[in-house]
């Protein structure tokens, strides 16, 4: 066991006497230069024009309007500008748009959803109450209705009015915030997705000891709260933010909530820094903020519910504060606050969490026996005698498919295999050496990697171009568009394409790159 001593620094100007403990990562790149208001405006204006007119503008029908919904700065003076649609006053779910534009006013990539048919009824024949009754059947326990609205739902084969009901409750095994779409004409369930994304893992100490996290204090009382990262704090489940009379937290006891909070705050802060230094993202939510973490839930699980990260325990009653687990759960928040949420195919949501967990481990770059960069998930807890729950470099070691196919399992966890495998091949290649594991390819190819930071930029760039309804082939096309923007020589495009080929994801939506053979 290792005692966590948290070094205290002070920021005198912060809230009249409030002090915070701070540290900077040893491998941190200089933070990105703040974007100028003129560059941001130029990018937005260019994106608005691209959505409104031009060869790549989405098709539109009478009564249809595009509304700008999200502006996210990226690297190299690039911006992601996302749009939603309204049809005759109703929100359109599906068929949105995302644009990458730069600060000089040049549009670099456009992704759009499906076009609407010429005429869609907007008056429901099924009552909202009847739709709610149908929606309730999708959860084992419904505690309350969080929201309800009439929308136009764009599916694979049609667009129709639907009631969207948001249920708060539980599945048979986990908490849930479930969106259910019921056809407003027939009463049939069209679609559903859950805001709560859960994973399992372990609590592992970080180090070397002592580590330093950012906390806050005032008047002789210290708080497990980070005022430099708005929204981040750690609380005991069903209690308040942790407080002490000394700024020294954790005992090394993995069953103690205080130690679980130390590990969770450390991981969340490292991920925040990684997003800033490697990907140009401003906080977990992309807008300078994040979510609190709660430790002490009496369940073998961890999850993100759209408002908080909840940390339960493993089978040894150790709190699940490991960097890959916490990074994974906050990765769900990054996914949730990026364009085009949610993904439309199993595996992509959980795989996204795994990728952000791996990026956080790589950024922190801790030595053994701490949480080293390893491309495994939950490797320090032996869940049921099976070791890590996922192996990104060879998913088949955990019984998950390495390769994409039309028979990819619908299970969200099993179907992560092709995405995790693609990311490893892009980052490290098929035989990287240096003690890193070899990775088999589905087409027999031999690949060299581009490095984990560049691979992270490609994946995150694809996320910034995502539109609703994205599946594996669409994500392939979106990441290729991002690679082309990042590297106009098309070399990164070719590496990204070859890694997708190596996991058998088809080239259905590939953009062209002028100098790519």
N, C-alpha and C positions, 0 to 999 in steps of 0.2 A: 504494500500500500504506500501511497505517496501523499504527503500533506501538501495542500494547495495554499501557498502564501501569496496573497494578492497585493502587489505593490501599489501604493497610493501616490497619485500625482494630483496637482490642484490646478483648477482653472478659475482664477480669482474673479473674472468678470461674469461667471456663470451663475445667474440667479442669486446674487447677493449672499455669498457664503456657501453655496452648494459646491462640493468638490467631487471630482471624478477621478477614478484610477484609470490610467491610460497606458497603452503600449502600441508600438507600430510593428508590423510583421517584418522579420528580417529580410524577407525576399520581396518586399513590396516595390512595385514599379512606382514612379512618380504618378500621382493622381492625374486623370485627364484634365486638360485645361478647360475652364468653364466655357460653355458655348455662348457665343454672343447672341443677343436678342435679334440682331439683323440676320444672322445665319439661320436661326430657328425659323424666323418669319419667312425667309426665302424658301426654305425647304417645305414649309407648310403650304405656301402659296403654290409652289410647283405641284405638290401632291393634290391640292384641291383642283387645280386645272386638269391633272391627269384623270382624276375621277369624274370630272365634269365633262370632258371632251378629249378628243385625241384618239389615236389608233388603239391604245390599250385601255380605254375607258370602259367600265362595265356597261353592258346593255341595260337599258331601263325602259319601263313602260309608263303610260300615263298614271299619275298618282304616286309615283315612286320617287323617293328622295334619299340621297346619301348624307349622313351626318357624321362629322369628324368626332371620334370618341376618345382617342388616345394618341399622345405624342410622346415618343420615347427616344431620347438621344442614344446614339450608338457610338462606335469608334470612328475615327478618321472623318469627322465633320459630317457624319451620316445621321439620319433621323428615320425612325419608323413612325408612319402616320397611319392609324387604323380608322376604319369607317364602319358604321352600322347603317342599316336601311330602315326606312319607314314606308309603308304602303297604305295610302289613304288613312293615315293617322295611327296605324297599327305597327308596332315594332316587328321587324322581320328577323326571325331566328334562322340563321343560315344564309349563305350568299352575301357575306360581307366583303370587305376589300382591305388590303394593306399595301402601302407604298413605301419604298425606300427612296428617299431624296436626300441630296446633299445641301450644304449651306450656301452653295453658289446658285441654287435654284434649278439643279439638274435632277430629273427623275432617273433613278438607277434601276429600279425593278418594280413591277406591279403584279400583285396576286389578287384574283377576284373569285368570288363564289359563283354559283349557278344563277342563270337568268330566270326571272319570273315569267310565267306565261302571261298572255295578254290581259286576262281578266280573272280576278279572284274574288269570291264572295267575302264580305267582311262582317256580315250579320250572323251570329251563331244561332243554330237551331237546338243545340244542346245547352241546357242551363249550366251556369257556373257551379251550382251546388251539386248537380249530377256528375259533372266532371271531377269535382273534388272527391265525391264518394268513390269514383273509379280510381282516382289517384291514390287514395288511402290504402287500397288493397296492395300496393306495391311495397309497403313497409310492414314489418312485424309489429312495431309499436309506433303510433303517431302521437307525439306530445302536443303539437300545435301546428297551425298553418302559418307559415312565415310570410307568404306573399301569393298573390294570384293576379293574373292579367290575361287579356286576350291578345294573341299574337298571330302573325302569319308564319307558319312552320314550313321551311323548305326542306323536303326530303330528297331521297335519291331519285324518285320518279314523279313527284308532284309537289305543289305548294298549296296549302289549304289553311283555313283559320283553325286555331287550336287554343285551348285553355292551358296556360302554363301554371301549375300549382307547385309551390315550394313547401315541402313537408319537413318538419323537424321531428326526429325520433330515432329509432334504432332498426337495424336489420337484425337477423338472427344472432349476429356476432359482434356488431360494432355500431357506434353512433352514426347518424346519417343526417345530411341536409340534401334531400332528394328533389330534383326538378322533374316533374312528370308532365308530358305534353299529351293532352287528350283532344282528339279530333272534335272540333266544335260542330261538325255536321253529323258525325256517325257515333260519337262516344267511344271510339276505339283508341287505345293508347298508341301513339305514334312513336314516342321516343322518351328516354329518360337519361339523366346523368346525376351523379352524386358529387357534391362539393367536398365531402369528407373522403380523404385518401389516406389509407392506413398502411403501415409497414411494420415489420418486426425486426429486432436487432439486439444490441447489447450496450452496456455501459462500459466504456474503456477509458482509463486515465490518459490524459494528455500530458505532455512534458517536453523537455526535462523540467523537473521541479526546481524552483517555484515557477508557476505561470502567472501571467498578469492579465486580468480582464478589466473592463471598464465598468465601474460602479458609481454610485452617487452618495453624497452625504451632506447633512446639514445639522448644526446644533448638537454634534456629538452622536448622531444616529446615522448609520450607513444603510443604503438600500441596494438591493439587487436590481438595479435599474440603470439603463444606459441612455443618458440624455443626449449623447452625440449621435445616437442612432434612434431617432424618434419612434416610439412604440415598443422598443425592446425592454423587457423586464422578465423576471422569473418569479413565479408565485408557487406556493404549495397548493395543491388541489383543494378546492373549497376553503381557501384561506387567502390572505393578502400577499403582497410582495414581501419577500424575505427582508428582514431588518436585523441589524446587529449594532453593538456599541463599539466594535472594532472592525476595521476594514480587512478582515482576515477570514476567509470563507473555506469551508470544506475540511474534512478530516481524512480523506482517502477511503472512507467507508462507503462502498458502492451501494449500500442499502439506505443511506442517509439522503433525505431530500436535498439538503444543503449542497452535498457533493454533486448530486444530479443536476442542480442548478448551475454549479460552477462549470461542469462539462457542457451543459446546454448553451450557456451564455458564451463560452469560449468558441464553440462551433459556430453559433449564429454570427458572432463578430468576425470570425475568420471568413465565413462565406460572404458577408457584407463587403469585406475588404477585397476578396477575390472578384466579386461582381464589379466593384469600382475600378480596380487596377487592371484586370484582364479583359473585361467585357464592356466597360464604360457605362454600366447601369448604376443609377442613383438609388441605392437601397434595394431591399428585397422586392418592394412593390413598384419599383421603377420611378417613384415620385418622391424619393427622399424619406421613405418610412418603412416600417416593418410591423411584425405582429409579436405579441408577448408569448412566452412559453410557460407552460404549466407542468410541474413535475409532481408525481404522487398519485396518479390514477391507478387504481387497483385492477389492472388488466395487463395481460401479456401482449402489448401493442403500443404503437405510437401513431399519431395521426394529425392532420391539419384539417380544420373544419371551416375554413374561410375567414375565421376571426382570430384563432389562436393555434399554436402547436401544443399538443398534449403528449406528455412523455409518461408511459407506463413502465412496467418492469419486465425482466426476462424470467426464465423458469427458475433462476437462482435468487429472485427478488432484488436484483440489481437494476437501478434505474437506467433506462435506455438513452443515455446522454452521449453516446459515441458520435464522433464527428460525421461518419457516413450516414448514420440514421438521422441526426438532427439536420444535416445538410440536405438529405433527401426530403424531409418533411417541409422545410422552408422552400425547397425546390418546387413543391406543389403550389406554394404561394406565388412564386415567380411565374409558373405556368398559368395560374389563375388570373394574373394581372398582365398578361401578354395578349396580343391580338388573337382572335379566332378561337378562344377557349369555348368548349373543350374539344380535345381530339375525338375523332369519330371511330377509331379502331382500338381494340384492346391492345395493351402493351405499351402504348405511347405515353400515357400519363405516368405509369410507374417507371418506365425507362427514363423519362425526363427527370424524375426525382433521383434515380441512380446516377445519371450523368452529373447533376449538380452536386451530389454527394462526392463523386469521384474528383470533380474539379476542386472542391473545397479541400479534400485530402491532399491533392497535388500542390495546391497553393500553400497550405500550412507546412508541408514537407517535413513532417516530424520524423525523428529517427526511431528505430526499434529500441525498446519494445512498445513504443506508443503507436498511435494510429497512422502508420506509414501509408504512402500512396500505393495502392495495391489492386485496384479494379475488382475488388470483391465487396460484397454487401453482407454485413453482419458476421464478419469473419471471426470475431472474438467470442462468440457464444455458440455453443454446440446445440443447435435446436433439434432435438429428437435424434441426436447421433449422426447428423448429416453435414456438419460443418457450415460454411457460408450458405446463405440462402440464395445468392446468385453469384455467378462468375461471369463478368463482362467479357473476358477474353475467350471464354469457351463455355457458353451457357449450358451446353449439354451435360457438363459435370454436375449440374443441379437438376438435370432432367428436363431442361427447357430447350426449345429448338434453336439451333444456331442459324438456320436459314429460313427465309421468308417463303411461304407457299400459300396457295388458296385454301389450304386446310389448317392455317395457323389457329391454334386453340383460342377460343373466345375468352379464356381466363386472363384477367388483367395482368397477373403476375407471370404466368407461363409465357405469355406473348411478348414479354419484354426482350426475349432473346435476340431477335434480329437487330433491334435498335442498339442494345448494349454492345453487341458484337461489332456492328458497324462503327460505333464510336471508338472502340478499342483499336480496330484496324486503321481507322483514319488517324488516330493519335499516335499509335505506336508501331503499326505495321504488323505483318504476319510473323516475323522472326526478329524482334528488336534487339535481342542480346542484352548484355549488361544486367543479367539476372532477372529480366522481365520475361514472363511466360510467352511461349509461342502460341499462335492463334491460327487454327485451321480455317481455310477459306472454302466456300461452298462451290466455287468454280475452279479450284485448283490453282488460282493465281498466287503470285508472290508480291507482297506490297511493302512499301516503306512508309513510315508514318510522317506526319507533319508536326508532331508535338502536341501535347495535351492542351496548351493555351490556344493554339491556332484551331485545333479541333473544336474547342469550346466556342470560339468566335463563330465558326461555321454553323454549329448547331444552334447557338443563340440567334444568329442572323436568320436562320430558317424560322425560328420561333417568332421573330419580329415580322416575318412575312406571312405567317399562318393565317388562313381563313377558316371559318367554321366548316366542319365536314372533312378536315384533313385526316387522311389515312396514311399508311406507309408510302405508297407511290407518290402521293401529293407532298409529303414531307421530304421525300427525296428531291423532288423538283424545287421545293422552297429552299433547301440547303444548297442546292446547285446554284440557284439564283444568288444566294448570299455569298457563296464562294467566288462567283464571277464578279460581284461588286467589290469584294475584298482584294481580289487579285486580277486585274484586267488582262494579264498574260495568259490566263486560263490554266496555268499550272495547278493552282489549288482546285479549280473546277475538275480537272482530270483526276486528281487524288480523291476528291470527294465522290466523283462518279465511280471510280474503280472500287472504292470501299463499299458502295451500295451494290455494285455488281457482284462483289465477293460474298454478299449475304443474300443474293438472288431477289432483291426488290426490283420490280420491273420499271423500265424507263418510260412509263406512260405519260408523265408530265414534264419531261426534261426540257429545259430551255436550251437554246443553242449557245455556243461560245465560239466566237469567230475563228480563233486560232487553235481550237482543240481538235486533235485528230480523232 
